[in-house]
Amino acid sequence: MEAAVSQKDVKVAIFHNRNFVLLLVSALFSAPGYYVYLIGSEWLMLNITDNRFYFGLLFFVAAIPRLVLLAVGGIIADRVNRRTILFWSDFSRALLISVLVVLIWTDAVQVWHLLLLAGLFGISDAFSYPAMNAMVPTILKEDQLQRGNSFMQMANQISPILGPALGGTLIALLGFKGVFSVAMVMLLLASVAVLFIRLQKEEDVVDEKPTPWDELKEGFNYVRKNELIISVVVVALFINFFFSGPFAIGMPIIVKDIFNGSAVSLATIQTSMGVGALAGAILLAAIKLKKPGVVLIISLIGLGLLYTATGFSANVILTAGLVAIMAVLMQLINIPLITILQQSTDKRMLGRMMSLFMTVSTGLIPISFIATSSLIAIGISIQLIMIISGIMIALIAVYNLKNKKILGIKFS
């Protein structure tokens, strides 16, 4: 078990907390670097093949190993130094991108190369996600978690601002060699920053550690007995199915095939998402929600309606505006959700709880990717898919207006 040395006995202001600041700095390099890579790989795939099924497969092959290994990542996060996990996650991504740069320089890059790298990035995600989310509550006090998570979200959401803007610009000016080289350097800097985080282990209260299998079963039993988590997971399961696939696959296709746009056009929409998400994170860093459950459901209704409107959008600017507002609403959903899970979870089980929640709530995302790709392949318009998906999200949210478990969520 890990605990921050500076936070063990004394409450320290967030930005006087050395470990938190270093974690934030690492995120400021890691998240934008990942997005620079992502927009580069998306646009590269669209340029080396006209088969849009392969483009959807890019997301699918990343989602499958992430989903399968998240539970393992949670167990590892509760047994191994989380700083070490985060270091190897960013460092290994940088190494993978360096291989892609070599392939581009030698003009040898093919579709299967991008699919393989996407799968390897998915494996890295499975270990970094629970480690990151389990580390925050070990270095901050409970009443600092909403603000701390908001600042971490600010760092993460700079990525959809800086990442696509930088990525689109680099593709236009330097080509794919430039965009991937910058992504590699940013991830290397993130891995260096996290090395300076200093956490100490608490003394084990048991003589013999349980096996990984026992820890996995314990985590599932912990989730099963928590009715609030079950309620939230069921909602997240279906929301992710209707949102993730159509949005991630649909936006690049809409920009290129319907708006006849460029990489800069795609960067504009993705940047607007980052701006909206950053605004939402700043809002939640400044105020404390009195009824986070009510805000969560109302935000879901708004998200569904705006998503439906996005399917009717006729140009890049209007789409960017709708996406920005949706991003604000997503922060009003995600930050309260993560905060209440961190507050209500035993610290020794944080890694497993975060990974198990992510595994179950995102279980249908790979199916969403492959379903969206298949529907596009048989000729169904991506805009129609997004319209129907938005309606379904709104209906699910309206149904949960009577869900007392979610509506009754309160912060410590």
C-alpha positions in Angstrom: 0.0 0.0 0.0 1.2 3.4 -0.8 0.8 6.8 0.9 2.3 10.2 0.2 4.9 11.1 2.7 3.8 14.7 2.9 0.1 13.8 3.2 0.3 11.1 5.7 -0.3 13.1 8.8 -0.8 16.7 7.7 -3.1 18.3 5.2 -1.1 20.2 2.6 -2.5 22.7 0.1 -2.8 21.1 -3.4 -0.1 23.1 -5.1 2.2 22.8 -2.1 2.0 19.0 -2.5 5.1 18.0 -4.4 3.8 14.6 -5.5 0.6 16.1 -6.8 2.4 18.8 -8.8 4.7 16.2 -10.3 1.8 14.0 -11.3 0.1 17.0 -12.8 3.2 18.0 -14.8 3.5 14.4 -16.1 -0.1 14.5 -17.2 0.5 17.9 -19.0 3.1 16.1 -21.2 1.5 12.6 -21.4 -2.0 13.4 -22.4 -1.2 16.0 -25.2 1.5 13.7 -26.4 -1.0 10.8 -26.7 -3.4 13.0 -28.6 -0.7 14.2 -31.0 0.0 10.5 -31.7 -3.7 9.8 -32.0 -4.6 12.4 -34.6 -1.5 11.5 -36.5 -2.4 7.8 -36.6 -6.1 8.6 -37.5 -5.1 10.8 -40.4 -2.4 8.4 -41.5 -4.9 5.5 -41.6 -7.4 7.6 -43.6 -4.6 8.4 -46.1 -3.1 5.0 -46.7 -6.4 3.2 -47.2 -9.9 4.1 -48.5 -11.5 1.2 -46.6 -13.2 2.9 -43.7 -13.7 -0.5 -42.0 -10.0 -0.5 -41.2 -10.3 3.0 -39.7 -12.9 1.7 -37.3 -10.8 -1.4 -36.6 -8.1 1.0 -35.4 -10.3 1.8 -32.3 -11.5 -1.7 -31.9 -8.0 -3.3 -31.6 -7.0 -0.7 -29.0 -10.2 -1.3 -27.0 -10.0 -5.1 -26.8 -6.7 -5.5 -24.9 -7.6 -2.4 -22.8 -10.8 -4.1 -21.7 -9.4 -7.6 -21.2 -6.4 -6.4 -19.1 -7.9 -3.6 -17.0 -8.7 -6.0 -14.2 -5.1 -7.2 -14.2 -3.9 -3.6 -14.3 -6.0 -2.9 -11.2 -4.4 -5.8 -9.3 -1.0 -4.7 -10.3 -1.7 -1.1 -9.2 -2.6 -2.4 -5.7 0.6 -4.5 -5.5 3.3 -2.5 -7.4 4.5 1.1 -7.0 2.1 3.1 -9.1 4.9 5.6 -10.0 6.7 2.7 -11.7 3.6 1.7 -13.6 3.1 5.2 -14.9 6.8 5.5 -15.9 6.8 2.4 -18.0 3.4 3.2 -19.6 4.7 6.5 -21.0 8.2 5.3 -21.8 6.9 2.2 -23.7 4.5 4.4 -25.7 7.5 6.6 -26.7 9.4 3.6 -27.8 6.5 2.3 -29.9 6.1 5.7 -31.6 9.8 5.7 -32.4 9.3 2.5 -34.3 6.5 4.1 -36.3 8.8 7.0 -37.1 11.4 4.6 -38.6 8.7 2.9 -40.6 7.5 6.3 -42.0 11.1 7.3 -42.8 11.7 4.1 -44.7 8.3 4.4 -46.5 7.3 1.0 -45.1 4.3 1.8 -43.0 1.2 -0.4 -43.7 -2.3 -0.8 -42.2 -1.3 -3.7 -40.0 1.5 -1.6 -38.4 -1.0 1.0 -37.2 -3.4 -1.7 -36.0 -0.6 -3.5 -34.1 0.5 -0.2 -32.4 -3.1 0.6 -31.5 -3.3 -2.8 -29.7 -0.1 -2.2 -27.9 -1.2 1.3 -26.8 -4.4 -0.4 -25.5 -2.3 -2.7 -23.3 -0.5 0.3 -21.9 -3.8 2.0 -21.2 -5.0 -1.0 -19.2 -2.2 -0.5 -16.7 -1.9 3.3 -16.6 -5.6 4.1 -16.0 -6.0 2.3 -12.7 -2.6 3.4 -11.5 -3.3 7.1 -12.2 -6.8 7.2 -10.7 -5.6 5.2 -7.6 -2.7 7.5 -7.0 -4.7 10.7 -6.7 -6.6 9.8 -3.5 -3.4 8.5 -1.9 -1.7 11.9 -2.2 -4.7 14.1 -1.4 -7.2 14.4 1.4 -10.8 13.4 0.8 -12.1 17.0 0.8 -9.5 17.9 -1.8 -10.5 15.2 -4.3 -13.1 17.2 -6.3 -10.5 20.0 -6.9 -7.7 17.6 -7.4 -9.6 15.6 -10.0 -10.7 18.8 -11.6 -7.1 19.9 -12.0 -6.1 16.5 -13.3 -8.9 16.7 -15.8 -7.7 20.2 -16.8 -4.3 18.6 -17.6 -5.9 15.8 -19.5 -8.2 18.1 -21.4 -5.4 20.3 -22.5 -4.7 17.3 -24.7 -7.7 17.7 -26.9 -6.8 21.4 -27.2 -3.0 21.3 -27.7 -2.8 17.8 -29.1 -5.1 18.1 -32.2 -4.0 21.7 -32.8 -0.3 20.8 -32.6 -0.9 17.5 -34.4 -2.9 19.1 -37.3 -0.3 21.9 -37.7 2.6 19.5 -37.6 1.0 17.3 -40.3 0.5 20.3 -42.5 4.0 21.7 -42.0 6.3 18.7 -41.3 4.2 15.7 -42.3 3.8 12.5 -40.4 7.5 12.3 -39.4 7.1 15.6 -37.5 3.9 14.8 -35.7 5.1 11.5 -34.4 8.5 12.8 -33.4 6.9 15.4 -31.2 4.5 12.9 -29.7 7.5 10.7 -28.8 9.4 13.5 -27.1 6.3 14.6 -25.0 5.8 11.0 -23.7 9.5 10.8 -22.8 9.2 14.0 -20.8 6.1 12.7 -19.0 8.0 9.5 -18.1 10.9 11.5 -16.6 8.5 13.8 -14.6 6.8 10.8 -12.9 10.2 9.4 -11.7 10.5 12.3 -9.2 7.3 11.4 -7.4 8.2 9.9 -4.0 5.7 7.6 -2.3 6.4 5.3 0.7 4.9 2.0 1.4 2.8 1.4 4.5 3.6 -1.6 6.6 1.5 -4.6 5.6 -1.0 -5.6 8.3 -1.0 -9.2 7.1 1.8 -11.6 7.1 0.9 -13.3 3.8 -0.4 -11.5 0.8 -3.4 -13.0 -1.0 -3.0 -14.4 -4.5 -3.8 -12.2 -7.5 -6.9 -14.4 -8.1 -8.1 -13.9 -4.5 -7.6 -10.1 -4.9 -9.6 -10.2 -8.2 -12.5 -12.0 -6.5 -12.4 -9.6 -3.5 -12.6 -6.7 -5.9 -15.7 -8.2 -7.7 -17.4 -8.9 -4.4 -16.7 -5.3 -3.2 -18.4 -3.9 -6.4 -21.3 -6.4 -6.1 -22.2 -5.2 -2.6 -22.2 -1.5 -3.6 -25.6 -0.6 -5.1 -24.5 2.9 -6.1 -21.6 1.5 -8.2 -23.9 -1.0 -9.8 -26.4 1.7 -10.8 -23.7 3.9 -12.2 -22.1 1.0 -14.1 -25.3 0.0 -15.8 -25.9 3.5 -17.0 -22.3 4.0 -18.1 -22.3 0.7 -20.0 -25.1 1.7 -22.4 -24.0 5.4 -22.6 -20.5 4.3 -23.7 -22.0 2.0 -26.3 -24.1 4.7 -28.0 -21.5 7.5 -27.7 -17.9 6.1 -27.9 -18.0 4.2 -31.2 -20.1 6.7 -33.3 -18.2 9.7 -32.0 -14.7 8.4 -32.2 -15.1 6.8 -35.6 -17.7 9.3 -37.0 -16.0 12.6 -36.5 -12.9 12.0 -38.7 -15.1 10.4 -41.4 -17.6 13.3 -41.3 -14.7 15.8 -41.6 -13.0 14.1 -44.5 -16.0 12.5 -46.4 -18.9 14.9 -45.7 -17.3 18.3 -44.9 -14.4 17.6 -47.4 -12.1 19.0 -44.7 -8.4 18.5 -43.9 -6.4 17.5 -40.8 -6.7 21.1 -39.6 -10.5 20.8 -39.8 -10.4 17.6 -37.7 -8.1 19.3 -35.3 -10.5 22.2 -35.0 -13.3 19.9 -33.8 -11.1 18.0 -31.5 -9.7 21.2 -30.1 -13.2 22.5 -29.4 -13.8 19.4 -27.4 -10.7 20.1 -25.3 -11.8 23.7 -24.8 -15.2 22.6 -23.5 -13.8 19.9 -21.3 -11.2 22.4 -19.9 -14.0 24.9 -19.1 -16.0 22.2 -17.3 -13.0 21.2 -15.3 -12.3 24.8 -14.3 -15.9 25.2 -13.3 -15.7 22.2 -11.0 -12.4 23.3 -9.5 -14.1 26.6 -8.5 -17.3 25.3 -7.1 -18.5 22.3 -5.0 -21.6 20.6 -6.3 -24.4 20.2 -3.7 -26.3 17.6 -5.7 -23.8 15.9 -8.0 -26.2 13.1 -8.9 -28.9 15.5 -10.1 -26.3 17.4 -12.2 -25.1 14.1 -13.6 -28.5 13.0 -14.9 -29.4 16.5 -16.3 -26.1 16.7 -18.0 -26.7 13.3 -19.6 -30.0 14.5 -21.0 -28.3 17.5 -22.5 -25.5 15.4 -23.9 -28.0 13.2 -25.7 -29.9 16.1 -27.2 -26.7 17.8 -28.4 -25.3 14.6 -29.8 -28.5 14.2 -31.9 -28.1 17.8 -33.1 -24.5 17.1 -34.1 -25.8 14.5 -36.6 -27.7 17.2 -38.4 -24.7 19.6 -38.4 -23.7 20.9 -41.9 -20.3 22.4 -41.3 -17.1 22.3 -39.2 -17.8 25.5 -37.2 -21.3 24.5 -36.0 -20.1 20.9 -35.2 -17.2 22.4 -33.2 -19.6 24.5 -31.2 -21.9 21.6 -30.4 -18.9 19.4 -29.4 -17.5 22.1 -27.1 -20.8 22.2 -25.1 -21.0 18.4 -25.0 -17.5 18.4 -23.5 -18.6 20.7 -20.7 -21.5 18.4 -19.9 -19.2 15.3 -20.0 -17.1 16.9 -17.3 -20.2 17.5 -15.2 -20.7 13.7 -15.5 -17.2 12.3 -15.2 -15.6 14.3 -12.4 -18.4 13.8 -9.8 -18.5 10.1 -10.8 -14.8 9.6 -10.3 -14.7 11.6 -7.1 -17.5 9.7 -5.4 -15.9 6.4 -6.3 -12.6 7.5 -4.8 -14.2 8.7 -1.6 -16.3 5.6 -1.0 -13.5 3.1 -1.8 -11.1 1.5 0.7 -7.6 2.8 -0.3 -6.1 -0.7 -0.4 -8.6 -1.5 -3.2 -8.5 1.7 -5.2 -6.6 0.1 -8.1 -9.0 -2.8 -8.4 -12.0 -0.6 -8.0 -11.0 1.8 -10.7 -10.1 -1.0 -13.1 -13.2 -3.1 -12.4 -15.4 -0.1 -12.8 -13.7 0.8 -16.0 -13.9 -2.8 -17.3 -17.6 -3.2 -16.7 -18.7 0.3 -17.6 -16.8 0.2 -20.9 -17.5 -3.4 -21.7 -19.6 -2.6 -24.8 -17.2 -0.1 -26.3 -15.4 -2.6 -28.5 -18.8 -3.8 -29.7 -19.7 -0.2 -30.3 -16.6 0.3 -32.5 -17.2 -2.8 -34.5 -20.9 -2.2 -34.8 -20.4 1.4 -36.0 -17.7 0.2 -38.5 -20.0 -2.5 -39.8 -23.0 -0.2 -40.2 -20.8 2.3 -42.2 -19.5 -0.6 -44.3 -23.0 -1.6 -45.4 -23.8 2.0 -46.4 -25.6 3.5 -43.4 -24.8 7.2 -43.0 -22.6 8.0 -39.9 -24.8 11.0 -39.4 -27.9 8.8 -39.0 -26.0 6.6 -36.6 -25.1 9.6 -34.5 -28.7 10.9 -34.5 -30.2 7.7 -33.3 -27.4 7.2 -30.7 -28.1 10.7 -29.3 -31.8 9.9 -28.9 -31.0 6.7 -27.1 -28.6 8.5 -24.7 -31.3 11.1 -23.9 -33.9 8.3 -23.3 -31.6 6.4 -20.9 -31.0 9.6 -19.0 -34.7 10.4 -18.7 -35.4 6.9 -17.5 -32.8 7.4 -14.7 -34.6 10.5 -13.4 -36.3 8.1 -10.9 -33.0 6.4 -9.9 -32.7 7.4 -6.3 -29.2 5.8 -5.9 -27.7 8.2 -8.5 -29.8 11.2 -7.6 -28.8 10.8 -4.0 -25.1 11.0 -4.6 -23.4 13.4 -2.2 -19.7 14.3 -1.6 -18.0 13.8 1.7 
